[in-house]
Amino acid sequence: MMSAEDVLAVLDLLDRAGVEVWLDGGWGVDALLCEQTRPHEDLDIVVRAESLAHYGRTMRDHGFRLLRDDGPYNHVLVDDGGRLVDVHAVDLGTTRTDERGVEVYGPGGLPYPVGSLAGGGRVRGRRVGCGTPEFQVASHTGYAIDEDDERDVLALHHRFRVPLAGRVRAWHEEEGWGVLDAANLLEDVWAHFSAVAGETCAEPVVGQAVTFSVEDAARDGYRRRAVTVWPEGAEDTASGAGGSGAGGTPPLPSHAAE
């Protein structure tokens, strides 16, 4: 496990070596929340691609060794105390447009969306750079999430009003309610027609992309209900409610093991 003290020790080590660091993954979420909400198996960090070799030498000089190589821009180190550091390299000097039309950093690093590392938070009172709330919510997709992942997503959703992106799984037009799903939630969400935003008053349709906000409120066997639902194309968009819409930050990279 990586304790807060372990995180600060690694940050101190890299700071002395002149390596700029952003927190990602579970500790990145807790930095945004300014408190540790759960145990973390590892520490996910982002460094500049041009600093990756210097980062590796610094860590090796302080007892870390390679545990897993996930490619030229991502590898995991471990020390004799079992502390795991998962590094991701990003090329902040150039940008490109990927196949989805999203502007990302690169190509000499992992394709983090431009602006995704502009977040800030604290670990035990220390200011740290980290991924933005919008990026963190979006990056909890693309793998089989667990309860910790969902807890992270909902904490950011409620604290920073980041809408969740999903689709209409089912809709009962005659009864005025339906069910929404999202890749970063474990369970479907109940939604009533009165929660649907926009000026057209059109019924959502099955398969339609939506963004939505949720609250814990049991209804018809579902644990959560949608507070507001923004169908794709609605004039009253989720971005106007303090977050990104369905076309926001793409889920790169994901954090399947934290």
Phi, psi and omega in degrees: 000149177253108180280170176300323178296321177296318179300312181295326178295317178294318179297319177298316180302312182287328177296318178296330180274357179078025180261118178286137188225141169239140177276143180225180176063210185298317178291332174296321176296312183293330175297316177300321181280351179063027175199152175277121184259344182196166174291152179232130180289328183215179175241117175269128178228159175240133175231161175294142181301323181290346179261358189298317180295317178296320175303312182299316179296318180298315181293319178297322179294344181244029168093004178269146179225163182290128174256318182209133178256113180256020179124177186295340185243012183205120173209162183245131177249155178218150174246181184294340177275001179082012179284127183252130176234119182254108186261141176235129181260140182227139179263094184280353184280342181223159176226162177208166175258123184277185186294344178266000182084014181264134177281121182231163175282152176137189016269000185274046180177186178288147187279064174293137177299142179302130180090354186288344181257021183271009181281164177214147180201200182218144169237115184051041177087346180277131177289135180221150171276150182198175176294152180289160176303319181298317179294318181297319178296314182293328184282351175274050176218172177088006177205172180283103183286160177238187184296325177297317179300313181297320179298319177299312182300313182291326178296316178291321179302313183282322183288317188250004178058041176275114180297152176266144181255135180196206180219163175280115180278320180208149177213128180256091187299321183291336180256348175076028176213164180200193185229134178247150172232162177214144183293338181254022169237145181280334184234154176290163184239133178282140180221137177255152181303328181295344179274349185286126181270170180110164186263353186271342183058027180281142176291137171298156179238152182301132180092350182290138176287139179219158161242153186202161172247153185228162170217158177283109179200110184291138177201126176052038177089359178257142184280336184231150176235153178283134177274314176221140180235126177250101178294151177303128179092354179294142182292327177271090190272163180296330182297336177282355181254017174099016179210190180264153181273193184296334180265024186280213187302125180285156186278071177225136342278167176269166184231082188283338182228108180232000000 
